[in-house]
Each structure stands twice: as C-alpha cells, then as structure tokens.
Amino acid sequence: MINPAEQVLLGADMPEGSAKTWDELHQEGMGPTQEAFLNLVRETKETKHYCPDVIWGNLQTPEYVRAMLTLVVDFLETPRDIEAGVRARTARAELFGKDGRTYRTLLGEQSLRSNIGGTDVMRGQLSRILESFALPGVTLGIIPSRTQLHVFPGNSFGIFDGKRVEVELFGGAPTYTDDAQVQRYQKAFSLLERSAVYGEDAKAVVRAELAALGSPG
C-alpha cells in the first residue's frame, strides 16, 4: 500500500490514488520522473532548497543534467531515457520570473567542487551559477566549507510552499507532508542560512572555484 506522504503529485487533475512513488517512476525512466517533478515545480510558488554536494536542479546546465542523470541511471539500473530527463529538468528554468515565484536556495561550497561530467562541464556549470545571482525571484546563498555551521549538514532537500518536503537519498526519495516534519526542515533551513554568504561574497566563492579549473584547453 502506498503511503500518501510518499506519493508524487502528477497534476491537479489526477484522481486520488493514481499517483506513483518516486521509486516507481524511476523504474519507468528519467523522462517520467523528471516530468513529475516539473509538475510539482510548476505548482509551487515558494521554494526553499538546500544542496550541500551538487548543484540545485533548477540551475543545472543541460550538460550537467546529462552527466548527473547518467550517473543516476547507471546506479539505479533503470531505463536510459536520458535526453527525455534532460528536457524535463532544464524546463524548470523557464519558470524563473513567472507568476511571482520565489526561490531561496543554498548551495554548499562542495557542490561547486563535486566533479559531475568532467572539467568542461563544470566550467560551464559554474559560469551558469554566476549568471544565476541575477535571476528574478532567486535568492542564492553559498555556504563556505570553512564557515561555522549551526546544524549538521544533512542531505539535499526542498520545501515546497511550506507544506511539502522532498529529501534526496541513495535509497529512495522520502516525501514529508505532516506539519512536524515540515517544521523540522524549515528549522534546519533557517539554521543553514545563518552560515551562508550572499551577493559579491558568494560570487567570489564561485569565481575562485571557476579559476581553480583553469582555462579551457
């Protein structure tokens, strides 16, 4: 029996009980999984997202997405419809600046260093991050690796309209909708924000990592 708190919202017009878990969608491929998440993003007006080790999905370049989804498919041994997943994930960027959506996003400095796809992919991805500070509705903070933390780092998670939390794990992707769990993640996000830097200070961290990659060969 599917726990309602672990169901995926596939659209407001979907009948009750027809939703699928993330694990079930993964077995169908990256296309269905990323389309389902795109629907969730479309229906959300206020997003908070924390990514300690990889770049937030909404800011990923197509090349980074392709490399990331390839790693996921190889690990989970699921259908290799990589390009369908790339199209759906990169479509999230089209929502920036529309309908008053806001995004409070925290990236750990390690996310700028984790080598997904090779140096050329990372060079393009970091350049994209620098551009992202000017995106409408986006508040982007970087948590430097040497800054003092006020809560243990934990896993990547997103909070959607203050009502739903998605957590990213190797073994499944839990969804929480009960108030106690949502408030716990709200508290964690607030504590993580205290360690972040913004504006020019944040850009300086990204530029340092970009410089460390060197010039294109």
Secondary structure, DSSP 8 states (H G I E B T S, - for coil): ---GGG-----TTS-TT----HHHHHHH-HHHHHHHHHHHHHT-SEEEEEESSS--GGG--HHHHHHHHHHHHHHHT----HHHHHHHHHGGGGGTTSTT-EEEEEEEHHHHHS-SS-HHHHHHHHHHHHHHTTSTTEEEEEE-TTS--SS-----EEEETTTEEEE--SS---EE-SHHHHHHHHHHHHHHHTT-B-HHHHHHHHHHHHHHT-S--
